[in-house]
Amino acid sequence: MKAGFVSLGCAKNLIDTEVMLGLLQKHGIEITNRPAKADILIVNTCAFIQSAKEESITTIINMADFKESGRCRSLIVAGCLGERYRQELLDEIPEADAILGTGAWHRIMEAVEETLKGHRVVLVGENETIYDAKTPRIITTPAYTAYVKIAEGCNHACAFCAIPGIRGRFRSRSVEDIREEVAALAAKGVKEINLIAQDTTGYGLDLYGRPQLPQLLQNLAKVDGVEWLRFLYAYPTLFTDELIETIAAEPKICKYVDLPLQHASDRILKAMKRPDTQEKLQALIKKIRENIPGVTLRSTFMVGFPGETEAEYQILRDFVEKMRFDKLGVFTYSREEGTAAYDLPEQVPEEIMQERYHDLMSLQARISQEINESWEGKELDILVEGRDEELENIAIGRSRREAPEVDGCVYIEGDADSQPGDIIRAKVLQGFTYDVAVEKVKI
């Protein structure tokens, strides 16, 4: 019996895929990356915004073709789309045999067994589950890097976001359990650990009564074999002085701060149900930069939130120009049912959202290139990830300034020897819009 997986969406979803793969393998099911050879096909879906939902539906339909052209006997729809639409999906996609919600990943074998008997089922949990260090897991990222989910769910009520309704309330894993998993990964050769949650800075609040991310980072930095520690998706409200001091003091922690800020207009932030103001955000950014030398700052912003005027977009644009983020993601607002913003008046037309999106990305492209050019002549540690397919003397990797999958690449010129997983020292030759070219420093 063989199973094939397609994992869509964020790294948090990827971990759910990896633990389901581990559970299937534990029960004797072979994993294949060839859908035509799979008896069971599982699509782990995303439902964050409209484009993600459309991609999920298209992928499900494409995988359904293997019921005719391959050997698929069971098509299981897992993840956020399944949690959010449940019976609707089963009713509207007759090719789907089972719907598995986000809180029911541990019931994957039940879904397999029921569907192979010819039953169509909807399996959902209470969204209180979270995997632990003893949960079987097959790492699908390269051998030198891995994601570790430190918490699940979210307690924030941002007006545009459906995640709390899909993933449930915020719940943290214990420091001891996370360390056990990280130690096991490091023992297998993982050098870079990327800690993720919907809100990493809120880690531990539910378990310990106060945020414990600084203590967790300090603990994990002591694990032998871990060379780079990074955390992603940091909600700004709980970005404490203690956390800043921890990042600055610990050499293993990447000086990389990912702060999804969403907007800079006080009125729009309030309408989004975000507790921030532009003044607070500027003060936090100033404090981070002053106390973490050489820090790389990444943020995410949304354009087109209901009621966003041209003047309020300009406030956001001026903020981005003034703050000069090293990395930036921009999204257009997606109207999601079940969110507080769904019924708001003054929905911004799609063409205006697209104009603002392209304008802001164009501004950031200029800023990003100027920052990358400012690194010319400086040295960086580079984690090698692969080789150029056409030029044998060029290796490709990332520095501590680039998170996996979301940021640019580093091209290492004149390097015919470095292998994936190596960490080398290199000098920046040229900065481009999103990437940089370097040369290996001879030691």
FENGI-V986404 format. One record per pair of residues at least 12 apart in sequence whose C-alpha atoms are under 10 Angstrom apart, sorted by the first residue. I is the first residue (numbers start at 1). GAP is how many residues later the second one is. Records with the same first field share a line. If there is no record, write none. Layout:
I=GAP / GAP
//
This chain:
1=27 / 28 / 29 / 30 / 36 / 37 / 38 / 39
2=22 / 23 / 26 / 27 / 28 / 29 / 30 / 31 / 32 / 33 / 35 / 36 / 37 / 38 / 39 / 69 / 70
3=18 / 21 / 22 / 26 / 27 / 28 / 29 / 30 / 31 / 32 / 34 / 35 / 36 / 37 / 38 / 39 / 69 / 71 / 72 / 109
4=17 / 26 / 27 / 28 / 29 / 30 / 31 / 32 / 33 / 34 / 35 / 36 / 37 / 38 / 39 / 59 / 68 / 71
5=12 / 13 / 15 / 16 / 26 / 27 / 28 / 29 / 30 / 33 / 35 / 36 / 37 / 38 / 39 / 58 / 71
6=27 / 29 / 35 / 36 / 37 / 38 / 39 / 50 / 53 / 54 / 57 / 71 / 72
7=35 / 36 / 37 / 38 / 39 / 49 / 52 / 71 / 72
8=35 / 36 / 37 / 38 / 39 / 44 / 45 / 47 / 48 / 51 / 71 / 72
9=35 / 36 / 37 / 38 / 39 / 43 / 44 / 46 / 47 / 70 / 71
10=35 / 36 / 38 / 395
11=135 / 136 / 137 / 138 / 183 / 184 / 185 / 186 / 393 / 394
12=135 / 136 / 137 / 138 / 139 / 140 / 183 / 184 / 185 / 186
13=31 / 32 / 33 / 65 / 66 / 67 / 89 / 136
14=30 / 31 / 65 / 125 / 126 / 127 / 133
15=116 / 122 / 123 / 124 / 125 / 126 / 131 / 132 / 133 / 134 / 181
16=28 / 62 / 63 / 86 / 87 / 89 / 90 / 114 / 115 / 121 / 133
17=25 / 26 / 27 / 28 / 61 / 62 / 88 / 120 / 121 / 122 / 123
18=118 / 119 / 120 / 121 / 122 / 123
19=86 / 87 / 89 / 112 / 113 / 116 / 117 / 118 / 119 / 120
20=22 / 24 / 58 / 85 / 86 / 87 / 88 / 89 / 115 / 116 / 117 / 118
21=21 / 87 / 115 / 116 / 117 / 118 / 119
22=113 / 114 / 115 / 116 / 117
23=82 / 83 / 84 / 85 / 86 / 112 / 113 / 114 / 115
24=84 / 85 / 88 / 112 / 113 / 114
25=111 / 112 / 113
26=110 / 111
27=82
29=80
31=107
34=36
35=28 / 30 / 31 / 32 / 34 / 35 / 36 / 37
36=27 / 29 / 30 / 31 / 32 / 33 / 34 / 35 / 36
37=29 / 32 / 33 / 34 / 35
38=28 / 29 / 32 / 33 / 34 / 35 / 36 / 37
39=27 / 28 / 31 / 32 / 33 / 34 / 35 / 36 / 77
40=27 / 31 / 32 / 33 / 34 / 35 / 36 / 72 / 75 / 76
41=19 / 22 / 23 / 25 / 26 / 30 / 31 / 32 / 33 / 34 / 35 / 36 / 55 / 71
42=18 / 21 / 32 / 33 / 34 / 35 / 36 / 37 / 54 / 56 / 57 / 58 / 66 / 70
43=13 / 14 / 16 / 17 / 20 / 32 / 33 / 34 / 35 / 36 / 39 / 56 / 57
44=12 / 15 / 16 / 32 / 33 / 34 / 35 / 36 / 37 / 38 / 56 / 57 / 58 / 61
45=12 / 14 / 15 / 32 / 33 / 34 / 35 / 36 / 37 / 38 / 56 / 57
46=32 / 33 / 34 / 35 / 36 / 37 / 38
47=32 / 33 / 34 / 35 / 36 / 37 / 38 / 115 / 116 / 119 / 289
48=32 / 33 / 36 / 112 / 113 / 114 / 115 / 118 / 286 / 288
49=111 / 112 / 113 / 282 / 283 / 284 / 285 / 286 / 287
50=283 / 284 / 285 / 286
51=283
52=29
53=27 / 28
56=21 / 24 / 25
57=20 / 24 / 32 / 36
60=15 / 16 / 17 / 33 / 35 / 36
61=32 / 34 / 35
63=12 / 13 / 32 / 33
64=12 / 29 / 30 / 31 / 32
65=30
67=28
73=24 / 39 / 42 / 43 / 44 / 45
74=21 / 22 / 23 / 24 / 37 / 38 / 39 / 40 / 41 / 42 / 43 / 44 / 45 / 46
75=20 / 21 / 22 / 23 / 24 / 36 / 37 / 40 / 41 / 45
76=19 / 20 / 21 / 22 / 23 / 24 / 32 / 35 / 36 / 39 / 44 / 45 / 46
77=12 / 13 / 19 / 20 / 21 / 22 / 23 / 24 / 34 / 45
78=20 / 21 / 22 / 23 / 24 / 25 / 26 / 27 / 30 / 33 / 44 / 45 / 46
79=20 / 21 / 22 / 23 / 24 / 25 / 26 / 45 / 87 / 88
80=20 / 21 / 22 / 23 / 82 / 83 / 85 / 86 / 87
81=18 / 19 / 20 / 21 / 85
82=16 / 17 / 18 / 19 / 20 / 40 / 41 / 42 / 84
83=16 / 17 / 18 / 19 / 20 / 21 / 39 / 40 / 41 / 42 / 44 / 82 / 83 / 84
84=17 / 18 / 78 / 79 / 81 / 82 / 83 / 254
85=14 / 16 / 81
86=12 / 13 / 14 / 15 / 35 / 36 / 37 / 38
87=12 / 34 / 35 / 36
89=33
90=30 / 31 / 32
94=26
95=25
96=19 / 24 / 25
97=14 / 15 / 17 / 18 / 19 / 21 / 22 / 23 / 24 / 25
98=12 / 13 / 14 / 16 / 17 / 21 / 22 / 23 / 24 / 25
99=12 / 21 / 22 / 23 / 24 / 25
100=21 / 22 / 23 / 24 / 25
101=21 / 22 / 23 / 24 / 25 / 26 / 65 / 66
102=21 / 22 / 23 / 24 / 25 / 26 / 27 / 28 / 64 / 65 / 66
103=20 / 21 / 22 / 23 / 24 / 25 / 26 / 27 / 63 / 64 / 65
104=18 / 19 / 20 / 21 / 22 / 23 / 24 / 25 / 26
105=18 / 19 / 20 / 24 / 25 / 26
106=18 / 19 / 23 / 24 / 25 / 29
107=16 / 17 / 18
108=15
110=13
111=12
126=41 / 42
127=25 / 26 / 38 / 39 / 40 / 41 / 42 / 43 / 44
128=24 / 25 / 39 / 40 / 41 / 42 / 43
129=23 / 24 / 38 / 39 / 42
130=19 / 20 / 21 / 22 / 23 / 41 / 42 / 43
131=18 / 19 / 20 / 21 / 42 / 46
132=17 / 18 / 41 / 42 / 45 / 46 / 48 / 49
133=15 / 40 / 43 / 44 / 45 / 46 / 47 / 48 / 49 / 50 / 51
134=43 / 46 / 47
135=46
139=46
141=263
142=48 / 243 / 278 / 279
143=42 / 43 / 45 / 46 / 47 / 48 / 49 / 242 / 277 / 278
144=41 / 42 / 44 / 45 / 46 / 47 / 48 / 49 / 82 / 239 / 240 / 241 / 276 / 277 / 278
145=40 / 41 / 44 / 45 / 46 / 47 / 48 / 49 / 81 / 83 / 238 / 240 / 259 / 276
146=36 / 39 / 40 / 44 / 45 / 46 / 47 / 48 / 49 / 258
147=35 / 38 / 45 / 46 / 47 / 48 / 49 / 83 / 84 / 257
148=30 / 33 / 34 / 37 / 45 / 46 / 47 / 48 / 49 / 83
149=23 / 24 / 29 / 45 / 46 / 47 / 48 / 49 / 51 / 82
150=21 / 22 / 23 / 24 / 25 / 27 / 28 / 44 / 45 / 46 / 47 / 48 / 49 / 50 / 53 / 54 / 63 / 66 / 81
151=19 / 20 / 21 / 22 / 23 / 27 / 44 / 45 / 46 / 47 / 48 / 49 / 51 / 52 / 53 / 55
152=12 / 15 / 16 / 17 / 18 / 19 / 20 / 21 / 44 / 45 / 46 / 47 / 48 / 51
153=12 / 13 / 14 / 15 / 16 / 17 / 18 / 19 / 44 / 45 / 46
154=12 / 13 / 14 / 15 / 16 / 17 / 43 / 44 / 45 / 48
155=12 / 13 / 14 / 15 / 16 / 43 / 44 / 47
156=13 / 14 / 42 / 43 / 79 / 117 / 118 / 119
157=115 / 116 / 117 / 182 / 183
158=111 / 112 / 113 / 114 / 115 / 116 / 117 / 181 / 182 / 183
159=110 / 111 / 112 / 113 / 114 / 115 / 146 / 177 / 179 / 180 / 181 / 182 / 183 / 185
160=111 / 112 / 113 / 142 / 145 / 146 / 173 / 174 / 175 / 176 / 177 / 178 / 179 / 180 / 181 / 182
161=111 / 172 / 173 / 174 / 175 / 176 / 177 / 178 / 179 / 180 / 181
162=173 / 174 / 175 / 176 / 177 / 178
163=35 / 176
164=34 / 175
165=173 / 174
167=31
169=37
170=27 / 28 / 29 / 32 / 33 / 34 / 35 / 36
171=26 / 31 / 32 / 33 / 34 / 35 / 36
172=25 / 28 / 30 / 31 / 32 / 33 / 34 / 35 / 36
173=30 / 31 / 33 / 34
174=29 / 30 / 33 / 34 / 38 / 42
175=28 / 29 / 32 / 37 / 38 / 40 / 41 / 42 / 44 / 45
176=40 / 43 / 44
178=17 / 38 / 41 / 42
179=37 / 38 / 40 / 41 / 42 / 43 / 44
180=40 / 43
182=13 / 38 / 41 / 42 / 43 / 44
183=37 / 39 / 40 / 41 / 42 / 43
184=39 / 41
185=40 / 41
186=37 / 38 / 39 / 40 / 41
187=36 / 37 / 38 / 39
188=37
189=36 / 37 / 232
190=35 / 36 / 37 / 38 / 231
191=33 / 34 / 35 / 36 / 37 / 38 / 192 / 230 / 231 / 232
192=33 / 34 / 35 / 36 / 37 / 38 / 60 / 61 / 62 / 191 / 208 / 212 / 229
193=27 / 33 / 34 / 35 / 36 / 37 / 38 / 60
194=34 / 35 / 36 / 37 / 38 / 60 / 209 / 210
195=22 / 34 / 35 / 36 / 37 / 38
196=34 / 35 / 36 / 37 / 38
197=34 / 35 / 36 / 37
198=34 / 35 / 36 / 37
199=33 / 34 / 35 / 36 / 37 / 39 / 61
200=12 / 13 / 31 / 32 / 33 / 34 / 35 / 36 / 38 / 39
201=12 / 13 / 30 / 31 / 32 / 33 / 34 / 35 / 36 / 37 / 38 / 39 / 42 / 58
202=32 / 33 / 34 / 35 / 36 / 37
203=13 / 31 / 35
204=12
210=28
211=27 / 28 / 29 / 32
212=30 / 31
213=18 / 25 / 26 / 27 / 29 / 30 / 33
214=25 / 26 / 27 / 28 / 29 / 30 / 31 / 32 / 33
215=27 / 28 / 31
217=12 / 13 / 14 / 26 / 29 / 30 / 33 / 35 / 36
218=28 / 29 / 31 / 32 / 34 / 35
220=32 / 33
221=29 / 30 / 31 / 32
222=28 / 30
226=26 / 27
227=24 / 25 / 26 / 27 / 196
228=23 / 24 / 25 / 26 / 27 / 155 / 172
229=18 / 21 / 22 / 23 / 24 / 25 / 26 / 27 / 171
230=17 / 22 / 23 / 24 / 25 / 26 / 27 / 28 / 170 / 173
231=22 / 23 / 25 / 26 / 27 / 172
232=24 / 25 / 26 / 27 / 28 / 66 / 171
233=24 / 25 / 26 / 27 / 28 / 65 / 66 / 67
234=23 / 24 / 25 / 26 / 27 / 65
235=23 / 24 / 25 / 26
236=22 / 23 / 24 / 25 / 39 / 40 / 44 / 45 / 48 / 49
237=37 / 38 / 39 / 43 / 44 / 47
239=20 / 45 / 49
240=44 / 48
241=43 / 46 / 47 / 50
243=45
244=13 / 43 / 44 / 45 / 46 / 47 / 48
245=43 / 46 / 47
246=46
247=41 / 44 / 45 / 48
248=40 / 43 / 44 / 45 / 46 / 47
249=42 / 43
252=148
253=147
254=41 / 42 / 145 / 146 / 147 / 148 / 149
255=37 / 38 / 39 / 40 / 41 / 42 / 145 / 146
256=36 / 38 / 39 / 40 / 41 / 42 / 70 / 144 / 145 / 146 / 147
257=28 / 31 / 35 / 38 / 39 / 40 / 41 / 42 / 70 / 144
258=38 / 39 / 40 / 41 / 42 / 69 / 70 / 145
259=22 / 26 / 38 / 39 / 40 / 41 / 42 / 69
260=38 / 39 / 40 / 41 / 42 / 68 / 69
261=13 / 15 / 17 / 20 / 37 / 38 / 39 / 40 / 41
262=12 / 14 / 37 / 38 / 39 / 40 / 41 / 43 / 54 / 67 / 68 / 69
263=13 / 14 / 15 / 18 / 36 / 37 / 38 / 39 / 40 / 42 / 49 / 50 / 52 / 53 / 54 / 56 / 57
264=12 / 13 / 14 / 15 / 17 / 18 / 37 / 38 / 48 / 49 / 50 / 51 / 52 / 53 / 54 / 55 / 56
265=12 / 13 / 43 / 46 / 47 / 48 / 49 / 50 / 51 / 52 / 54
266=12 / 13 / 46 / 49 / 50
267=40 / 41 / 45
268=37 / 38 / 39 / 40 / 41 / 44 / 45 / 48
269=36
271=34 / 35 / 36 / 37 / 69 / 70 / 73
272=33 / 34 / 68 / 69
273=67 / 68
278=37 / 38 / 41
281=42
282=37 / 40 / 41
285=12 / 38 / 40
286=37
294=107
295=31 / 105 / 106
296=29 / 30 / 31 / 104 / 105 / 106
297=26 / 27 / 28 / 29 / 30 / 31 / 104
298=26 / 27 / 28 / 29 / 30 / 31 / 103 / 104 / 105 / 109
299=21 / 26 / 27 / 28 / 29 / 30 / 31
300=25 / 27 / 28 / 29 / 30 / 31
301=15 / 19 / 27 / 28 / 29 / 30 / 31 / 32 / 56 / 59
302=14 / 27 / 28 / 29 / 30 / 31 / 32 / 51 / 54 / 55
303=13 / 14 / 27 / 28 / 29 / 30 / 31 / 45 / 49 / 50 / 51 / 52 / 53 / 54 / 57
304=27 / 28 / 29 / 30 / 42 / 43 / 44 / 45 / 46 / 47 / 48 / 49 / 50 / 51 / 52 / 53
305=27 / 28 / 29 / 30 / 36 / 39 / 41 / 42 / 43 / 48
306=27 / 28 / 29 / 35 / 36 / 37 / 38 / 39 / 40 / 41 / 42 / 43
307=37 / 38 / 39 / 40 / 41
308=38 / 39 / 40 / 45
309=37 / 39
310=42 / 46
313=40 / 43 / 47
314=42 / 46
316=44
317=39 / 42 / 43 / 44 / 46 / 47
318=42 / 45
320=40 / 43 / 44 / 47
321=39 / 42 / 43 / 45 / 46
323=44
324=39 / 40 / 42 / 43 / 44 / 46 / 47
325=39 / 42 / 43 / 46
326=38 / 39 / 41 / 42 / 43 / 44 / 45 / 46 / 75 / 76 / 81 / 108
327=37 / 38 / 40 / 41 / 44 / 74 / 75 / 76 / 79 / 80 / 81 / 107
328=32 / 33 / 36 / 37 / 39 / 40 / 78 / 79
329=28 / 31 / 32 / 35 / 77 / 78
330=26 / 27 / 28 / 30 / 31 / 34
331=22 / 23 / 25 / 26 / 30
332=16 / 18 / 20 / 21 / 22 / 23 / 24 / 25
333=14 / 15 / 17 / 20 / 21
334=16
335=12
364=69 / 70
365=67 / 68 / 69
366=66 / 67 / 68
367=66 / 67
368=63 / 64 / 65 / 66 / 67
369=61 / 62 / 63 / 64 / 65 / 66 / 67
370=61 / 62 / 63
371=60 / 61 / 62 / 63
372=56 / 58 / 59 / 60 / 61 / 62 / 63 / 64 / 65
373=55 / 56 / 57 / 58 / 59 / 60 / 62 / 63
374=54 / 56 / 57
375=52 / 53 / 54 / 55 / 56 / 61
376=51 / 52 / 53 / 54 / 55 / 60 / 61 / 62
377=49 / 50 / 51 / 52 / 53 / 61
378=48 / 49 / 50 / 51 / 60
379=46 / 47 / 48 / 49 / 50 / 59 / 60 / 61 / 62
380=18 / 19 / 20 / 21 / 44 / 45 / 46 / 47 / 48 / 58 / 60 / 61
381=16 / 17 / 18 / 19 / 20 / 42 / 43 / 44 / 45 / 46 / 59 / 60
382=14 / 15 / 16 / 17 / 18 / 19 / 20 / 28 / 29 / 30 / 39 / 40 / 41 / 42 / 43 / 44 / 45 / 56 / 58
383=13 / 14 / 15 / 16 / 17 / 27 / 35 / 36 / 37 / 38 / 39 / 40 / 41 / 42
384=12 / 13 / 14 / 15 / 26 / 27 / 28 / 34 / 35 / 36 / 37 / 38 / 39 / 40
385=12 / 13 / 24 / 25 / 33 / 34 / 35 / 36 / 37 / 38
386=25 / 32 / 33 / 34 / 35 / 36
387=24 / 25 / 28 / 29 / 30 / 31 / 32 / 33
388=23 / 24 / 25
391=22 / 23 / 25
392=21 / 22 / 23 / 24 / 25
393=19 / 20 / 21 / 22 / 23 / 24 / 25
394=17 / 18 / 19 / 20 / 21 / 22 / 23 / 24 / 43 / 44 / 45
395=15 / 16 / 17 / 18 / 19 / 20 / 21 / 22 / 23 / 24 / 25 / 43 / 44
396=13 / 14 / 15 / 16 / 17 / 19 / 22 / 23 / 24 / 41 / 42
397=12 / 13 / 14 / 15 / 22 / 23 / 24 / 25 / 26 / 27
398=12 / 13 / 14 / 25 / 37 / 38
399=24 / 25 / 26 / 27 / 37
402=32 / 33
407=27 / 28
408=24 / 25 / 26 / 27 / 28
409=25 / 26 / 27 / 28
410=16 / 18 / 21 / 24 / 25 / 26 / 27 / 28 / 29
411=17 / 18 / 19 / 24 / 25 / 26 / 27 / 28
412=12 / 14 / 15 / 16 / 17 / 24 / 25 / 26 / 27 / 28
413=13 / 16 / 24 / 25 / 26 / 27
414=24 / 25 / 26
415=23 / 24 / 25
418=22
424=16 / 17 / 18
425=13 / 14 / 15 / 16 / 17 / 18
426=12 / 13 / 14 / 15 / 16
427=12 / 13 / 14 / 15
428=12 / 13
//
